[in-house]
Amino acid sequence: QVQLVESGGGLVQPGGSLRLSCAASKSINSLNIMGWYRQAPGKQRELIAGINRGGNTNYADSVKGRFTISRDNAKNTVYLQMNSLKPEDTAVYYCSAVPLLRSSWDYWGQGTQVTVSS
């Protein structure tokens, strides 16, 4: 079992930046993929960024070029750098992970609120 704890959310003006962190309770090298989802009010949860053990990344079109996912294996932490934020980025952001030898997002954090508003 792995616990994931997100931090770094908050209120930011349009065009601003935030960096989210996801701290894992064990080595993230023991996880196949780590990613960030978000869920806006009245919408389905969507996968917006993922990074695998080799450091390969993927992004949803809605955030490509603005968001960057990265990992620090020594700190067992994954980050989401969010730049050029828009009001439509307002959502609860969740960290999630796929264990080794599995293909499902089995581990979830509690979520952190990001609000983009002037």
VMD Tcl script that draws the C-alpha trace (Angstrom):
set ca {
  {0.00 0.00 0.00}
  {1.19 3.51 -0.83}
  {-0.05 6.78 0.63}
  {0.06 9.84 -1.61}
  {-0.18 13.35 -0.15}
  {-0.66 16.39 -2.38}
  {0.22 19.95 -1.48}
  {0.67 23.30 -3.16}
  {-2.84 24.18 -4.25}
  {-4.40 27.58 -3.71}
  {-5.83 30.68 -5.31}
  {-3.95 32.24 -8.21}
  {-4.75 34.93 -10.77}
  {-5.11 34.08 -14.47}
  {-1.68 33.89 -16.07}
  {-0.06 32.91 -12.79}
  {1.81 29.78 -11.75}
  {1.58 27.11 -9.08}
  {3.61 24.01 -8.31}
  {1.86 20.98 -6.89}
  {3.74 18.29 -5.00}
  {2.82 14.67 -4.39}
  {4.79 12.92 -1.67}
  {4.70 9.11 -1.64}
  {5.09 6.95 1.48}
  {7.49 4.61 -0.28}
  {9.95 4.69 -3.14}
  {8.33 5.93 -6.33}
  {10.62 3.57 -8.21}
  {8.28 0.86 -6.93}
  {5.47 2.44 -8.97}
  {5.00 1.97 -12.68}
  {3.43 5.31 -13.52}
  {2.58 8.42 -11.52}
  {0.16 11.01 -12.71}
  {-2.04 13.98 -12.02}
  {-5.79 14.01 -12.52}
  {-8.18 16.88 -12.02}
  {-11.90 17.20 -11.51}
  {-13.80 20.41 -12.05}
  {-17.31 20.94 -10.61}
  {-19.86 19.01 -12.64}
  {-17.22 17.33 -14.78}
  {-15.58 13.94 -14.88}
  {-12.15 13.37 -13.45}
  {-9.55 13.60 -16.23}
  {-5.94 12.52 -16.52}
  {-3.82 15.53 -17.41}
  {-0.21 14.39 -16.97}
  {1.72 11.18 -16.40}
  {5.33 10.12 -15.93}
  {6.74 6.60 -15.93}
  {9.76 5.10 -14.20}
  {11.93 6.00 -17.17}
  {10.92 9.63 -16.99}
  {8.77 9.58 -20.12}
  {5.87 12.01 -19.92}
  {2.45 12.48 -21.47}
  {0.01 15.36 -21.28}
  {-3.59 16.08 -22.09}
  {-3.99 18.54 -24.95}
  {-5.65 21.01 -22.58}
  {-2.43 21.47 -20.57}
  {0.31 20.66 -23.08}
  {2.90 23.41 -23.24}
  {1.74 24.96 -19.96}
  {2.12 22.17 -17.38}
  {5.19 20.07 -16.64}
  {5.29 16.86 -14.63}
  {8.56 15.79 -13.04}
  {9.84 13.41 -10.40}
  {12.50 13.45 -7.70}
  {13.28 9.85 -6.85}
  {15.43 10.81 -3.86}
  {12.50 12.63 -2.27}
  {9.84 10.16 -3.45}
  {7.95 13.13 -4.83}
  {6.28 14.01 -8.10}
  {5.61 17.60 -9.09}
  {3.25 19.41 -11.41}
  {4.47 22.83 -12.48}
  {1.51 24.80 -13.79}
  {2.15 27.99 -15.77}
  {-0.10 30.37 -17.69}
  {-3.05 29.27 -15.59}
  {-6.56 29.87 -16.88}
  {-9.90 30.01 -15.06}
  {-10.81 26.71 -16.71}
  {-7.91 25.07 -14.86}
  {-9.90 25.50 -11.65}
  {-10.41 22.03 -10.19}
  {-9.42 19.62 -7.46}
  {-6.11 18.07 -8.47}
  {-5.33 14.49 -7.50}
  {-2.10 12.56 -7.53}
  {-2.37 8.93 -8.53}
  {-0.15 5.94 -9.20}
  {-0.12 2.65 -11.08}
  {1.73 -0.12 -9.24}
  {4.31 -2.30 -10.96}
  {2.86 -5.22 -12.90}
  {-0.56 -3.59 -12.96}
  {-2.38 -1.29 -15.34}
  {-4.90 0.43 -13.10}
  {-4.60 3.65 -11.11}
  {-4.77 2.00 -7.71}
  {-3.41 4.69 -5.41}
  {-4.90 8.14 -4.90}
  {-4.18 11.21 -2.84}
  {-6.84 13.25 -1.09}
  {-6.72 16.06 -3.63}
  {-5.77 19.72 -3.49}
  {-7.91 22.63 -4.67}
  {-6.61 24.96 -7.38}
  {-8.66 28.07 -8.08}
  {-7.76 30.44 -10.90}
  {-9.62 33.69 -10.53}
  {-9.06 37.43 -10.53}
}
mol new
graphics top color blue
foreach p $ca { graphics top sphere $p radius 0.5 }
foreach p [lrange $ca 0 end-1] q [lrange $ca 1 end] { graphics top cylinder $p $q radius 0.2 }
display resetview
